[in-house]
Amino acid sequence: MITASHNPKEYNGLKISGADALPIGYDTGLAELEQMVLNNKITIKEDRGLLQPIEVFKPYLQFLSQYNPKNNLLRIGIDCSNGMASLLIKNLLGEDPHYINDKADGTFPGHEPNPLDPVNQLQIKQLVKDEKCDVGLIFDGDADRVMFIDEKGNFVSPDLIIALMGHYFFEEKGQKGIVLQDIRSSRAIAEYLSQFGAKVETWRVGRAYGALKLRQMDGLFGGELAGHYYFRDFYYSDSGLMAALIVLQLLNSFKEKGLTMSQLIGRISTYHNSGEINFKINDKQAAMDAVKEHFTAQEKPLSFMDFDGYRLDYDDYWLNIRPSNTEPYLRFLAEAKSEQKLDVIVTRVKEIVGRFL
């Protein structure tokens, strides 16, 4: 698929998938492709197969329509970011929602198509307030990610939506299975999903890792802090549209019970979170090791993960420090039961990493 995902208009790229939507990442084929290009060793086979057009628009809409909220009571605001969601969302939800940036336009006149950037959230937050919406949705450029704004105009951390979806899969549908989260995800997710008897597994950041891991363990669904959500019933792959419809269906049901989105998220989120903090640094490994050594010397962690940077879990807090795969950044995230504790952790990490800047 030709896509630059959430990047600005001057960028372009390719998303490559294998059979059954199997993601092809750097560890599963892209590295070999890179070497073939760099060494000019690409060969074209004589027998190249057939080009066969397949009608996918109507079947895809039919598949997604099963997740549409029934008897919708919600006031909904939707920011399509002038991306691919513009081509499908009105076929699913009709004209009742309040839409902005709903014309597909690769110059992205509304704002850049990265919904994680707070600047790009300003329009949907204002729309939610102006139209007194129950929820706002904002998609990225290729609509494989979606993020949510509550009725007060506040951004909802995407990882918490994983916990909210538990009501759909476990409570409403009575399904069973493993839930996947990435290494940056809040501890609140596993704690909240425990009421359904769900087992939560943690894995590396990135679609190429998340979708593959969900398939390998035959998980039910999963998600990431970046707003990707994966589903067993969608070839273990991600769909921003499917995720959006499931969440709208849940919010509609909870509205009938008198509960708002902010109240639901308040039940899930019981921690203070630093948000992702980025350090531009060259010797990322040395800085990571210094952070790990400082905290492990103070107290042995309850659990330790080292497959995507380091994650150290303690009784009343946890932290993750990991290198960016594509940029000269070291990314840090922490969560604690008290704001005071969180401030102490963040201050200490900034002091340690500061020695390597």
N, C-alpha and C positions, 0 to 999 in steps of 0.2 A: 504494500500500500504506500502511495506517495503521500507523505505527511511530515510536517515539521512539528507535529503535536501542539505544544503550547508556546512555541518560540515566536519571536517577532516576524514580520512579513519578509524580511530579507533572508530568512533561512529556509531551507528545504531539507528533505531527508526521505528515508525509506524505512518502513516497518516491515520486517520479513517474517513470515510464518511458514511452518511446515504443515504436513498433513494433520487434519483434525485441529487446526488452529494452534498447533504446537509452536510456542515462541522460539525464535532463533536469536539468541543473544551472543555475547562475545565468547562465552564458554561453550556454546553449542553450535558454532559454525561461522560466526562473523569474523573471528580471528583468522580462520583459514581463508575466507573471502578477502580480507584485508591484504594478506600476504600474496594472494593471486593477483590482486590489482597492483600492488607495489612492485611485484616482480614481473608484471606483464605476462602472466601465464594463464590467462583466461582463454579457454578453447570453446569453440561453438560446435556442438554435435550436429552431424548431418540429419539425424532423425530427431527433430525437435518437437514432435507432437503436433496437436491440433489446437487452434484457437476456436473456442466454442463459447458463444454468448449464453449466459444463464440469467434468467429473471430472478432477482433476489429481493427487490424492493418490496413487493407485495407479500411474499412469504415472511420476510423479516418483520414487517408491520403486524402481520397476523400473529406471529410468535410473541411479539412484545405486548400486543393488546390484551393478552390474558392477565397481565400484571396491572392493567389500568385500575385505578380506584373506582369502585362501584358507588353510585349515588353520591358523587363528590360534593362535600360540604366546604371544601377548602377554598380560600382566596389565595391564589398562587401567583408569584412573580417569577419570571424566567428570563435570564440573560443568556442568549445563545452565543455570545462573543463573536458574532458574524462568522461562525464556524459551521461544522457539519450538522450540528443539532438542528440548525435552521431548516434542513431538508426533511426532517422527520417528525419533530416534536408536535407540530400542529395537527398532523395526521393522527396522533395518539391522543392529545389532550384537547383538541379543538381550539376555538377562539376565546374561550372563557378566561384563561389565564392572561395576565398582563405581561406582554412580551417587550423586550428591548433588544437591540442589536440582532434582529431576527432575519436578516438578509445575508446569505452567504457571500462573503467578500474577503478575498485573500489579502486586501490591504488593511483590514481590521480597523475601520474608521472609528468604531466605538471605543476600543481600548485593546491593548495587546491580549492575546488569548490565553493568558496564564492566570487561572483563578486563584492561585496561591498568593499572588502578589496583592497586598492590601489595597494598592492604588486601583487595581482592576476590579475590586469588589465595591467601590464607592457607589457606582450607579445602581447595582442591585440592592444594596443596603438602603439607599434613598427611596427606591421604588417600593420596597417592602413597607417602609414607614409612611410614604405618601398614600399608598393604596390600602393601607391597613391589612397587609397580607398575613396569612398564617405561616407562610414559608416562602423563601426565595431560593431559586436554583441558579447556579452558574456553571456552564460547561466550558471545557477547554476547546482548543481549535478543532481537534478531530473527534471530540465527543466521547472518547473512551474514559474520560474522567468527569465527575460531577461533584460539586460542593454545595453546602447548604447554609442559608442564613435563617436564623430563627425569627419569630414574630416581632422581636424587639429590635431587629436590625443587627444582631450580633452574628459573627462568623462562628460556625460550629466546626470544631476540630474534626477532620474527616475520619480519624481512627475511631472516634466515638460512635460513628454511624454503624460500624461493625457490630457493636453491642446492641444498638437499636434494632438491627435486622434480625437479631435472635428471636424477637417476638413473632416475626413472620415465619421463619423456617421451623422453629422449635414449638412455639406456642400455637400458631394458627394452622400450620401444615402438619405438625406432629412428626417432622422428619428428624433423622439422627445423622450425626457425622461430625467430623473434625472441622474446626474453624481455624483459619490461618490469619496471622497478623504479621507485620514487619517488625524489625528489631527496635524501631522507634516508638512503637505503640504503647498507649497508656496501660498501666497495670489494671486500671478500672475495667477494661474490656473483659478480661478473664474473670474478674471478681463478679461482674454483672451477669455474665453468661453462665456462671456456676448455678444459678437458680434453675436453669434448664438442663442441668447435668451435662453441659457441653465441655468438650476438651478443646483447649486452645493451643495451637502450635505457633512458634515464632520462627521466622526465617529472614533471609536477606532482603534488602530494599531493591525494588525494581520489578517491572512487569515480567521480564525474561526469567526472573527467578521465582516470583510469586506464582504465576500461572503454572509453571512447570512443577513446582512443589505441590500445589494443590492437586494436580493430576497424579503425581507419584504416590501421594498418600490417600487418593480418592476422597479428598475433603469435600464438605458440603458447600461452603462458601468462604470468602476471606476478603481482606482489604488491606489498604496501605494508608499511611499518613498523607500521601500525595493525592488521595482521592480515587485511586483505582479500586474497583470491587470485582471479584472473581466469583464465578458460579459454576458449580458442577453441571447444571442444566444448560450451560452456555459453552460447552466444550472446555470447561475449566478456564475459560478466558474472561476478559473484562468487558463490561458494557456500561457506559455512563447512563444510557437511556434505561436499561433494565434496572439499574440501581435506583435511579430517580423514581421510577414508577412504583417500585417496592416500598420505598420510603414514603411516597405520597399516599399509598394505600394504608400504611400504618398510621400516618398522621391523621388521615381521615377517620379511621376507626377510633383513635384516641380522642379526636375532637368530639365525637359522639359521647364520650365519657367525660367531657369537660376538661381535658388535659391539653396543654399547649406544647409546642416543641421545646421551648426553653425549660418547661417543667420536666419533660422527659429527659432532656440532656442533663438537667440538674440532678436527677436520680442516678444517672450513670457516672458522671464526673465527680469524683470525691477528692481530687488531688489538685495541687497547684503546679502549673507547668511552665517551663521557661520559654517554650517555643524554640525553634531551631536557631542556633547562634552559629555564625560562620566566621572562621578565622582564615585569612589568606596567608598561607604558610608553605614553605618548600619541604622542610623535613617533617612531614606529617607523622611518620612512624615514631620518631623520637618523642614528639610531643604527646602522642597517644600513650606511649609506654610510660611517660612521666606521670600522666594523669592516673593511669591504672596503678602504678606503683605507690603513689601517694595514698589513694583510698584503700587499697588492699593492706597497706602497712598499718593504717589506722584500725581497720576492722575487716575480718574475713567476710566476703559477701555471701549472701544466702544462695545466690546463683551467679554464674559467670558465663558469658557467651563471647566468642571471639571469631565468629564466622563473617562478621561485617563490622569491622572495627571492634570495639569492646562495649559490652553492656554489663554493668555491675548492679545487682539488685540487693538492697538492704531492707530491713524491716520497715522503715519509714520513708525511704526514698530509693530512687534508682537513677542511673545516668547512662547515656550512650554517647560515645565519641567515635566517629568514623570518618574515613577519608572519602572525598568525592572521587568518583571514577572518571570524571570528565573535566574537572576544574581544579585549580590549585588551592582548594579549600579543605579545611578540617571542619566537620560539622558536629556540633555538640547540642545535646538535649538532656534535660533533667526534669524530674518530677518528684514532689515531696508532699507529705501530708500537711505540712504547715508552710506558710509563706516565708516565715523566718528561716526555717531550715533550707528552703530552696535558695534564698538569697545567699546564705553561707556557702552552699555548694557552687553556685554560679560564680561568686566572687573568687573562690579558691581556684576553680578551673581557669578562670581568666588570668589569674596570677601565674599559674603554672605554664599555660600555653604562651603567655606573654614573653617568657624567657626565650622562646624559639622564633618570635616574630622578627 
